[in-house]
């Protein structure tokens, strides 16, 4: 159903940083609306790795990505923020204090400020160039995201890749599945501790290391996988028995519709003033992975900090004639 919404701030992107922006704005009594191309909130945490633990969220020694999103949802519940999910912003018009956003579903949002919290922008997996890939993707024999670890119990799983995602999922699945790891070299690009755990798991026989090899083909019929063909650096081919292939070769990223907003950008990221998180377009702010500035760290916790910085800067856009008296949440509580 087409909707027409007015709010102080339109937040484009409902990942963890966009959700926390709702809270920071709400604490300043600024209303917001969430817009996201995905059908549910959570961004990559929900779409890519809901059961993957995150270790650098303050006060949580470890928290699964899905649980983090659930906690953020609970945190913003008092603000009853409207959501336009499964929609892309196709047009941004107006100026600071009076923007209009239009979605591909015909919705219109009027807002005084805009926050781009679109994470990696429009993202999708880098697919390996293998013949017949579509048929195996359709049956789930080739998967790029692990939504439920339990779905792979008892299966022969081939993990391809050498980064954090490949190593983390190989370790996460070794106790419930038969795991083989394919990588073109013996050195992995994962966190040193994770790479050490992988080496130990290989030495103890919990994980089969298929190195140095790279993917060569898929073996099976009617989308049912029986083996993954791999080739070494000399072109010699062998087969690794498999029910499921998990290729982790990163995400292809671009700014998507945000690229048409005319914002200054660098290498598919929006440049911002780190003091305010404002972009080159007055009244439009960017936070989280989509934003860049000198010293930027791509961490959720830095995105949380940027949400607070942007919210305080946005207060002056929404209320140009009012002074903002800073108060700690311990003093004022959550506004009704």
N, C-alpha and C positions, 0 to 999 in steps of 0.2 A: 504494500500500500504506500502510495506517495505521501511524503510528510513535508510539512513546512514548519521549521523550528527557528526560534529566536533564542540566542544565548549570548552571554558575554564573550565566550571563547569557543571556537570550533577546534577540536583536537582531531587531527587526521592521523589515525594509527592507534589501535587499541591493544598494543602489546604492554608489557609491564611498565615501561616508562610512560606511555600514554595514560595508563590507569593511575599511576602515581601523580601525574599532572592534574588529574581530576581532584585528587585529595588536596594537593597544595593550593590549587585555585579555590576549592571549597573552603579551605581554612581562612582564605581572605574574603570569603563571601562572594566569590565570583562564580557564576553559573557556567556550565560547559555542556557540550554535546560531543559524543564520540562517533567517529566515522571510520569504518574499516572495510577493506575489500573482502576480508575473510568473513565467514558466516558466524564466527564466535570470537570472543575476546581472547587475548593472550598472545597474539602474534606467533613468532617462531616457537615460543615456549609451549604453546598448545598444538601448533601445526606440525612441528618437527620432532620435539623430544619431551613430551609431557612427563615421562617417567625417568628422565635423566636427572641425576642429582646436581645441584649447583652448590658450590662450596664457599663462595665469596659474598654471600648476603649477610650483612651484619646481624649478629645475635642468632644466626642459624648455622651451626657447624656444617650441616648439610640439609638441603631442602629440595625435593623434587620440583621440577619446573611447573608441573600442573598444580602442586600444592601452593607454590608461590603465587600463581595467578588467583587461586581460590582465596588466599589471604588478602591479596590486593582488592579483590572484589568485595570482601567483607569490610575492608577499610573504607571503601568509598560508598558503601550501601546507604549511609545517612544522607547522601547528597542526591539520590534518585536521579542520576544523570541519564538523559535519553540517549539511545544508541541507534545509529543507522549502520547496520551490519550487512555484509554482502553487497556493498556499494563502493564504487570508486568516484572520487571527486574528479569531474571532467572539466570544471571551469571555476576559476577564481576571479572575481571582479570586485571593483570598488577600491577603497583606500582605508588606511588605518582609522579605526573608529566606525567604519561602515562597509564591511565586506559582505559579499554574497557568494556562497559556494553552491554549485549545482552538481548533482550526482548523475550517474548513468541510469538511475531509476526514475529520474525526474524530480527528486527531492530538492528543496532549496533550504539553505541555512543562512540566516543573517547573524553576523557576529561582529564584535568590535575588534577582535584580534583572532589570529589563527596560529595554531601550534602544529607544526609538522613533526609527528613522532612516529614516522613510518618505518622505523627500524632500518632494514636493508633496502627499503623501497620495494619495488616489485621484484620478488625473488622466486627462484625455482632451482631445482637440482641440475647440476651439470651431468647430463646423461652420457653414458659410455657409447661409443659408436659401434654397436653390435647388431648384426643382422637379426631380424625377427624380434627385436626388443619390445615392440608394442604389445605383442601377444602375451609375453611373460609379465609385463607391467599390469596388464588387464586382469590377470589371475592372482596377482600378488606374489608371484614367484620372484619378481624383481621389485624391491622396495627401497625407497630413498629415505624414509622416515620410519622409526620404530614407535608406533603409537602405543602398543601393549607388548611388553617384554614376554608375557606369558603365552602369547600367540605363537612364539617360536620354540616353545618347550618340545624337546625330543626331536627337533628337526636338524638336518645337516645344513649349516649356515656358512656361506662363504662371504667374508667381509673383505671388500676391496678398498684400498686407500691407505695413506700414511699419516694422516693428520689426527687431531684430537678426537673427532667423531668416530673414525674407524677404530682407533685404539680403545676408546671408552666403551664402545658397544661390544667389541670383542671380549673385553674383560667382564662386562655386565652379563653377557650371554654364556660364558664358558661353563657355568654351573648347571645350566638347564638345556644346553644344546651342544651339538658337535660342531666346533668352530674352526674354520680355516681362514687364515689371513693372507691375502694376496697383495704384494707390494713390489714395486720395481727395484727397490734397493733395501738393504738391511737396516739402514738408518731411518727412523721415523721422526716426523715433525711434531709429535705430541709433547705434552708436558713431560719433563724428565722423569718424574715419579711414576707417571702412567706408563711411559716407555719401559721403565725398569720392571714394573709389574707384568707387562706383556712378555718381557724376556724371561722372567721367572716362570710364568704360566707355560711358556713354550718349553722351557727346560724340564718342567715337571710333567709334560705330556698333556696338559689341559687344553692347549691350543696348538694347532698345526700351522707352522709358518711356511708359506709358499713364496719364497723370495730367492733370487730376484726374478719375478715374473710379472706379467701384465695381462689383463683380460684379452682374450682372443675370440671367444664365441660362446654361445649358449647351446646346450645339448638337451633335447627333449622333444615332446610332441604336444600339439594343441595347448600350448601355454603351460604345460606341466614340465618342470625342470628336473632333469636327472643328473646333470653334471655341468660344471663350468670349465670351458677350455681355456687354458692359459699358455702363454708363450714366453720363453726366456729371451735373453738379449740376443741370442744367436738364431732365434726363430724356431727352436724346437718346441713342439706343442705336446702338452699332456692334459689329462682331464682330472678335475677334482670333483668327487661326488657331491651333489648339492640338491637340496630342496628349495632353498631360498638364496638369492644373491642380494647383498646389501652393498651397493657401490656408494662410497662416500668420497666424492671428488669436489666437494664444496658447492656453493650456490652461485648461480649467475645472477648478478644484481644490476639493477638500474633504477633510476629515480621514478620511473613510471610517469603517471600524469603530473607529478610535482615538477618534472622537468619543463613543463609548459608554463610554469608560473613566472618565469623570468628571473629566478633567483640566481645569485652568484654561486657557482659551484666549482668543485675541484675533484677530479677523478670519481665522478658519480656521487659525491657527497656535497651537502649544502654548507657553505662557509658561514659562520656566525661570529658575532662579537662575544667572546667568552664571559664578559662582564654582565651581559643581559640575555644571551642566546638569541638575539635578534638577527635576522638575515639582512640581506641588502635591500629588502623591501620593507619599509616601515610598517609595523603592526603584525608582521609575520615572523614567527619564531621557529626554531628547529632544535630538537633535543633528541638524545639517544644516538643510535648508530648512524642515522642519516646526517647528523651534524658533524662538522669538522672545524678544528682550530688548532693552533700550535699547542702541543702537549696533550692532545686528546687521547684518552684511553677508551677502548671499546669494551666497557664493562657496564653491566646493568646498574651497579651502584653509582657510577659516574652519571649515568642517565638520570637516576633519581635526584642527584644533586642539581643537574641541569633543569629538571622540572621545577625545583624550588626557586632557582635563580630566575627562570623565565616567568614564573607566576608573580614574583614580586615586581618584575619589570612590567608585566602586563597590567598590574593594578593601576599604574599611572596612565596607561592607554585607555582603560575603561573609565577611570575616575581622574581625569587630568587636573581637576581643581582641588583634589583631596590629598592631604598628607597621609602617608602610610606609617602608622606607629607599630613598629615591630613588637610582637609578643610571642613568647614561647607557648607551645601547645600545652605544656604543663600548667600554664597560668590561665589560658582562656578556654581550654577544652575544645571539643568539636562543635562548630556552630550548628544550631538547630536548623 
